[in-house]
């Protein structure tokens, strides 16, 4: 199985750690970023196959990061799953409108995250 790269972007350390652990367990190589600017620097350095991207972050929001990535033709193959607080339908719709491939609500079921990632990366 070829190792795909996942960039996990979240400003909450415990969420970052648990997602990083989950993705490593699922045999992906994982990079992390704690805010939107760090995320974009990481993408510029080496684009991941998929991003787990939190909506609410300092410096740049997940929306701004998503928009920046979607505006760059070199990055159109990057899959983006937005992480959003439960029940915020407006956030979800905005994320999908900006080009996110899917979204996951927090608190999330770990199995759901792994399944969505596998699904998007197998397409």
N, C-alpha and C positions, 0 to 999 in steps of 0.2 A: 504494500500500500504506500503510495507516494505521500510524503508528508506535506500537507498544505499548511500555509501560514495563516494564523489568526491574529489580528490585532484587537486586543481588548482595551476599550477606552472607558474609564469610569473614575470619578474623583473620590469614590468611597473605597478606602483600602480593603475592607473585608469583602466587598463585592468583587473587586479586582482580583483578589487572591482566590476566591472561590471559583470564579470563571476561569482563571488561569489554570487552576488545578483540574477543573472539569475538562477543559480542552486538551490538556496534556494527557489526561487519562484516556481520552478518545484518540490519542496518537497524533495530535496536531502539533506543529511547532507554534509557540505562542510568544507574542511580544505584548508589552503593556504600555499604556500611556495614561497619565493622570489628568490631562486636560486637552482641550481641542487643539491648542498650538503644538503640544508634544505629539499629538496624534498625526497632525499634518507633516511634521518633521519626519516622523517615522515612515509615513507613506512615501514621502519624497526620497528617503534613503533607500528603502526597498518596499515596493507595494505589496501588501498582503493579499491573500486570496479572498479573505472575508474579514469584515470588521464587526465587532459587537460594540455598538456606539451608544453611550448614554446621552440622553437629551440634555439634561440640566448639569452643566459643568462650568467652571470658571474659565476666563479668558475667551474661549469660543464655545458656543453651544454645539450640541450634536447636529442641530439643523445647519449651522454655518459650515461645519466640517463636511456634512453630507453634500451640501450645495457646492462647496469648493471642489470636492472629489468628482461630482457629476459634471462639473464645468470643464474638467480636463479629459480630453479624449483618450489620453494614454492610460487613464485609470478606469475606463468604462467597464472593465471586466471584474473590478472589485465588487464583491457582494457586500451589502450593508444591512445589518439587522440592528434596528434602533431599540434601545432599552428605555422604557418609559414607566412612570408611576402608574399604578393600577387605575383603571377607570377614566383615564384622560383621553377620551376619544378624539378631541381636537388635536392633541399632540400626535396621536397615531396618524390621523388623516394628513396632517401637515408633513410628517416624516415621509409618508408614502408619496405624497405629491412632490416632494423634493427629490424623490428618486431612491428612497430606501427600498430594499427588496422585501423586507418583512419587519415585524416588530415583536418584542416580547415585553410583557408587563411585569413590573416588580411588585411584590416579591415573586420570583419565578420558580417554577419546578425545574430542578436540574435536568431531568430527563427531557423535558420539553426543549430546553436550550440545545442540548446535544442533538436531538432529532432535527430541529430546524436547521442547524448548521450542516449536518450531514446531507439533508435534503437539498439545500441550496448549493452545496459544493459538488453534488453528484449530477446536477443539471448540465 
